[in-house]
Each structure stands twice: as structure tokens, then as C-alpha cells.
Amino acid sequence: MVRILLLSNDPTTLALMRAASDAFESTLDAFSDATDLKRKLSKRTDADSLIVMLDLPTVALAGLRIANLCTHVKQVDAAAKIGLIASATHHIVAAVDDWATQAGADVIVGQINASRWSATGERLLNMLLNGDERVAAASRRVKPYLRVAMHATGANTGAVQARLIANAEADGMDLTALAFRMQRSGGVNIADRRYRLRIYPECFVADEGVTWLERGLSVTREKAIAIGQALQAAGLIYHVAREQTFNDESLFFRVAQIPPRWDVEAFYALARSSSGFDVKDRSYRGTPYPRCFVGSEAVEWMQSQGSTVNEALSMGQQMVDLSLIHHVHDEHPFKNENLFYRFYRDEGVDNT
């Protein structure tokens, strides 16, 4: 018998994983308080194997480190399998896969949702159960729940983004490879551009990108726009101010660029060190914001470390996606602006 511990407070994840676990001999213990993990691990059971699934935002809210939790799980059961769910994003880059492995996890997937069950929930189970044939049965069991979830979450932003990606994948699009092509020779025209006296480095014009997709993929212009929006939903391209949706307009976009061999954990440790981001107590219009840093200053610091503006913004957003940092009011993605951000591990720190 398989025992599954699922740390998450996301209703869709919980519903789909409960439905899946019903299809094979297992017990699913779902909970939303990360501090309960140690207690639940210590509980004796008759299970033959243990699977632990950790939702990154839920862990972050408790101020805990993934690496520490993975270490504790392995200390309790060296054979336990650990899966991470990055539910703040739909796409996992290679550097994040490496980060998850370094932390002690067996697999990491993006947001588990109805539109991309096979790429998220099913992949998670396959990796943790070593491709057991019961996973296919679990996916069949989940199908009715997928229809319900699609109906229940159809209007929210995450569900729309997931559908955009799923539709592109259903047409055989390798979005990662496509984004790579866009920034290579023969790709979109990437250049520094000016708008209202401000220069935007390393960007392309959206309507020119639509034309490139239309011609390069031999699709209609409408289809090219949908593919571009799928690239944006996956975080592979982004509006320079992260405010506009990709469309057939004169908008500036960038192809997200993660530095080769980026070590997320080493970068995170450096950014949190005394020589990293300028973390201090700040205030705005009389409201205090303890232990936070400014987005634009963090970008400048990353540039001083040898990164381009694009790389800095791409790495910053990856840290948001992994629930390592966040805007103090959770109202903005990572921007090169005078906005306050905080490391989750600095939440609730007593400075007295």
C-alpha cells in the first residue's frame, strides 16, 4: 500500500489528487499546514511506501525551506519519494529541475490543473511511482473530475493560461524549443527600443512576432497570436512592463532568458546575503514595510553581477514562481520598478 502525504491548500490540486489516489491502493492524507509535516511523518502506518508532495507556496507561507523538509523526509524514510508542485507557474525550466534535485526532490511540476493533467498530475505520479501501470488507471479515474474542474475554474486567470498552453501542446508545439528559436539567428528582431524617452533593452515588437510565428509555423495570424499567448502563459516571453497580453499590436516583449548553468540555490543564498539584495525596513506613505527590497535595485545588483536586464528580470520572476520572493502585497510580478518585494523566509521576522 502507498501512503501519500499531500501538503497543499489549492482546491483543484486536492480534488484531482484525491480522485487519482482512489484508483490504486493508497491512503491520501492532505493537509494545508506545513508545520504538521513532521508530526504526520512520525505517525506509524502499515504502508509499504511513502510519497510526499509539497506545494511550494504553502511551504513558503510557513517560512520553511524545501531542502530542509526534503532532508527530514529522507531521515524518516530513506526510500520515500518527494514531489514538488510549483503552483505559481505553468512551466518548469531546466534550472528549476536542477534546483529541485539539489533540494532532495525526485520531481517538480507546475500548477496541477484540469487542462494540463497529463503534463502535471499524471507526470508527478509517474515519476513518483516509477511508471506503475496504476497511474494510467488513476488518470482514467480522474477524467470526470477534470470536466468538473474545467467548469469550476474556467474563468480564472490560471485556468485560461493553462488552456492556452494545453491548446498549443495539443497542436504539437514545443514551446520551449520555439522560444529558443525566436532568439536565435533568423528569429524575431530583438533590439533596444525607445518609447516616451525610455529605452527598453533586448525586446521585440509583438506584431512583428506574430508575423514571424505566422510565417515560420505556416499558421493563420489568429493561430500565431494564440501561440504567442501560450508562450507568454508559460513565462517564455513577457511584456517589458509585465502589463500587456501578447497581441497583434506594437507592444514590446522579451524572450525570457535564464543564464546558462544558473544555480538557483546558490543565487538565492547570495541574494539573501549581506552582499546581495538591499534588504531593510522601508515605508511608503506612512505604512511600514519591514525587511524588503526594491525591484529596480535588485535588477541593478544582478546587472553588477554580470547579468543583462532580461536575465535579471527572468531570474527575478523565476524566484517569484518558486515562491522564494513575492511582492509585499502579492499584487505584482517581478518588475524593474520602485516596488517592494520580500523573501518569504523574512516574513514575520522579529526585528526587535
C-alpha positions in Angstrom: 0.0 0.0 0.0 1.2 3.5 -0.8 0.9 6.3 1.7 0.7 9.8 0.2 1.1 13.0 2.2 0.0 16.0 0.2 0.8 19.5 1.5 -1.4 21.9 -0.4 -4.3 24.3 0.1 -5.2 24.5 -3.6 -8.8 23.1 -4.1 -8.1 21.8 -7.7 -4.9 20.0 -6.7 -6.6 18.4 -3.7 -9.7 17.3 -5.7 -7.6 15.8 -8.6 -5.1 14.1 -6.4 -7.9 12.6 -4.2 -9.6 11.3 -7.3 -6.3 9.8 -8.6 -5.5 8.1 -5.3 -8.8 6.3 -5.3 -7.7 4.3 -8.4 -4.9 2.5 -6.7 -4.3 1.0 -3.2 -3.2 4.1 -1.3 -4.1 6.4 1.5 -4.1 10.1 0.9 -3.5 12.4 3.8 -4.0 16.0 2.6 -3.2 19.0 4.8 -2.5 22.7 4.5 -0.3 23.5 7.5 3.4 22.8 6.6 4.3 22.6 10.3 2.2 19.4 10.5 4.5 17.5 8.2 6.9 16.3 10.9 4.0 15.1 13.0 2.4 13.2 10.1 5.7 11.6 9.1 6.2 10.3 12.6 2.8 8.6 12.5 3.2 4.8 12.1 1.3 3.1 9.3 1.2 -0.2 7.5 2.1 1.4 4.2 4.8 -0.3 2.0 6.0 3.0 0.6 5.7 6.7 1.2 5.2 9.6 -1.2 5.3 13.2 -0.1 4.0 16.0 -2.3 4.9 19.6 -1.3 3.2 22.7 -2.7 5.8 25.5 -2.9 3.5 28.4 -2.0 2.2 26.5 1.0 5.7 25.8 2.2 6.7 29.4 1.6 3.9 30.8 3.7 5.2 28.8 6.7 8.7 30.3 6.2 10.2 26.8 5.6 13.0 25.7 3.2 12.3 22.9 0.8 15.8 21.5 1.2 15.2 21.2 5.0 11.9 19.5 4.5 13.3 17.0 2.0 16.2 16.2 4.3 13.7 15.5 7.2 11.6 13.3 5.0 14.6 11.2 3.9 15.7 10.9 7.6 12.3 9.4 8.4 12.2 7.2 5.4 15.2 7.0 3.1 13.2 5.3 0.4 10.4 7.9 0.4 9.7 9.7 -2.9 9.3 13.5 -2.9 7.5 15.6 -5.5 7.3 19.4 -5.6 4.4 21.4 -7.0 5.3 24.9 -8.2 1.6 26.0 -8.3 2.5 29.6 -9.1 3.7 28.7 -12.6 2.8 26.5 -15.5 6.2 25.9 -16.9 9.4 24.4 -15.4 12.8 25.4 -16.8 15.9 23.1 -16.7 17.5 25.2 -13.9 14.4 24.7 -11.7 14.6 20.9 -12.3 18.2 21.0 -11.2 17.2 23.1 -8.1 14.6 20.6 -7.1 17.1 17.7 -7.4 19.6 19.6 -5.3 17.0 20.1 -2.7 16.4 16.4 -2.5 13.2 16.1 -4.5 12.5 13.4 -7.2 10.4 15.6 -9.5 9.0 19.1 -9.8 5.9 20.1 -11.8 4.0 23.3 -12.4 0.4 24.0 -11.4 -1.8 20.9 -11.4 -4.9 21.7 -13.3 -7.6 20.2 -15.4 -6.3 21.5 -18.8 -2.8 20.0 -18.3 -3.4 17.0 -16.1 -1.1 14.7 -18.2 1.8 17.2 -18.0 1.4 17.9 -14.3 -0.5 15.5 -12.1 0.0 12.4 -14.2 3.7 13.2 -14.7 4.1 13.7 -11.0 2.5 10.3 -10.2 4.5 8.6 -13.0 7.8 9.9 -11.6 7.0 9.0 -8.0 5.5 5.6 -8.8 8.2 4.7 -11.4 5.7 4.5 -14.2 3.4 2.0 -12.4 0.5 0.9 -14.6 -1.8 2.1 -11.9 -1.1 5.7 -12.9 -3.0 5.1 -16.2 -5.9 3.8 -14.2 -5.7 6.8 -11.9 -5.9 9.2 -14.9 -8.9 7.4 -16.2 -10.5 7.8 -12.8 -9.7 11.5 -12.8 -11.4 12.2 -16.1 -14.9 13.0 -14.7 -13.2 15.3 -12.2 -11.3 17.1 -15.0 -14.6 18.1 -16.6 -15.9 19.4 -13.3 -12.6 21.3 -12.6 -12.7 22.8 -16.1 -16.2 24.2 -15.5 -15.4 25.4 -11.9 -12.1 27.2 -12.8 -12.8 28.2 -16.4 -12.9 31.9 -15.8 -9.9 32.4 -13.6 -6.5 33.6 -14.9 -4.6 30.4 -14.1 -7.2 28.2 -15.9 -7.1 30.5 -19.0 -3.3 30.4 -19.1 -3.3 26.6 -18.7 -5.7 26.2 -21.6 -3.6 28.4 -23.9 -0.6 26.2 -23.2 -2.6 23.0 -23.5 -4.1 24.0 -26.8 -0.6 24.8 -28.2 0.8 21.5 -26.9 -2.2 19.6 -28.4 -1.2 21.1 -31.8 2.3 19.6 -31.3 4.0 22.8 -30.3 7.2 22.5 -28.3 7.0 25.9 -26.6 10.5 25.8 -25.1 12.1 25.0 -28.4 10.0 27.7 -30.1 11.1 30.3 -27.6 14.7 29.2 -28.2 14.3 29.6 -32.0 12.8 33.1 -31.5 16.0 34.5 -30.1 18.5 32.7 -32.5 19.6 33.8 -35.9 16.6 34.1 -38.1 14.3 34.6 -35.2 12.4 37.8 -34.2 14.2 41.1 -34.4 15.5 41.7 -30.9 16.9 45.2 -30.2 17.0 48.0 -27.8 13.9 50.2 -28.4 12.6 53.6 -27.2 9.2 54.6 -26.1 8.4 58.0 -24.4 12.0 58.8 -23.7 12.6 55.4 -22.1 14.8 52.7 -23.6 13.7 49.1 -23.3 16.7 46.8 -23.9 16.6 43.4 -25.6 13.0 43.4 -26.9 10.9 42.7 -30.0 7.7 44.2 -31.2 4.6 41.9 -30.7 3.1 42.4 -34.1 6.4 41.5 -35.8 6.5 38.5 -33.5 3.1 37.5 -34.8 4.3 37.8 -38.4 7.4 35.6 -37.6 5.2 32.9 -36.0 2.7 33.1 -38.8 5.4 32.5 -41.5 7.7 30.2 -39.6 5.0 27.9 -38.5 2.7 28.2 -41.5 -0.3 29.1 -39.5 -3.0 31.7 -39.6 -2.4 35.0 -38.0 -5.1 34.3 -35.4 -3.3 31.0 -34.6 0.0 32.8 -34.4 -1.4 35.2 -31.8 -2.7 32.2 -29.7 0.7 30.6 -29.8 2.3 33.8 -28.7 -0.2 34.0 -25.8 0.7 30.4 -24.9 4.4 31.3 -24.8 3.5 34.2 -22.5 1.4 32.0 -20.3 4.3 29.6 -20.0 6.6 32.5 -19.0 8.8 32.0 -22.1 8.1 35.6 -23.3 6.9 38.6 -21.4 5.8 42.2 -21.8 8.6 44.5 -20.9 6.5 46.0 -18.1 4.6 42.8 -17.5 1.3 44.6 -18.0 0.0 43.7 -21.5 -1.2 40.5 -23.2 0.7 39.4 -26.3 -1.3 40.5 -29.3 -1.1 41.9 -32.9 0.0 45.3 -31.7 3.1 47.5 -31.3 3.9 46.2 -27.9 7.4 45.5 -26.6 8.1 41.9 -25.5 11.2 39.9 -24.5 12.0 36.3 -24.8 12.8 35.2 -21.2 16.4 34.4 -20.8 17.9 32.3 -17.9 21.7 32.4 -17.8 23.4 29.1 -18.8 24.1 26.8 -15.8 22.1 29.1 -13.5 22.3 27.6 -10.0 19.1 28.7 -8.3 20.1 27.8 -4.7 23.5 29.5 -5.0 21.9 32.6 -6.4 19.2 32.6 -3.7 21.9 32.3 -1.0 23.9 35.1 -2.5 20.9 37.4 -3.0 19.9 36.9 0.7 23.5 37.5 2.0 24.8 40.8 3.3 26.3 41.5 -0.2 23.1 40.7 -2.0 19.8 42.5 -2.3 19.5 45.5 -0.1 17.0 44.2 2.4 15.9 46.7 5.0 12.9 48.2 6.7 11.1 50.7 4.4 8.0 52.8 4.4 5.6 54.2 1.8 3.0 56.9 2.5 3.3 56.2 6.2 3.0 52.4 6.0 6.0 50.5 7.2 7.3 47.5 5.2 9.9 45.6 7.2 12.7 43.6 5.7 12.0 44.2 2.0 14.0 45.2 -1.1 13.2 47.3 -4.2 12.7 45.5 -7.6 14.7 48.1 -9.6 17.6 47.9 -7.1 17.6 44.1 -7.3 17.8 44.4 -11.1 20.8 46.8 -10.7 22.5 44.4 -8.3 22.0 41.5 -10.7 23.5 43.6 -13.5 26.5 44.3 -11.3 26.9 40.6 -11.1 27.1 40.3 -14.9 23.5 39.7 -15.9 21.6 41.6 -18.6 18.4 43.4 -17.8 16.5 40.5 -19.4 18.3 37.9 -17.4 17.8 39.8 -14.2 14.1 40.1 -14.8 13.8 36.5 -15.9 15.6 35.2 -12.8 13.6 37.5 -10.5 10.4 36.1 -12.0 11.6 32.6 -11.6 12.1 33.3 -7.9 8.5 34.6 -7.7 7.3 31.5 -9.5 9.2 29.2 -7.0 7.7 31.2 -4.1 11.1 32.3 -2.9 10.2 36.0 -3.1 7.0 38.0 -3.6 5.6 41.5 -3.9 4.7 42.7 -0.4 1.0 42.8 -1.3 1.1 40.0 -3.9 -0.1 42.5 -6.5 2.8 42.4 -9.0 5.1 40.0 -10.8 8.8 40.9 -10.6 9.3 44.3 -12.2 12.2 46.7 -12.8 10.4 49.4 -10.8 10.2 51.0 -7.4 8.1 48.2 -5.9 8.8 46.4 -2.6 9.5 42.7 -2.6 10.3 40.4 0.2 12.0 37.0 0.7 9.3 34.6 2.0 11.8 33.5 4.7 11.9 37.1 6.0 8.1 37.2 6.6 7.3 37.6 10.2 10.9 38.1 11.3 11.0 39.9 14.6 13.4 42.8 14.3 13.2 44.0 17.9 
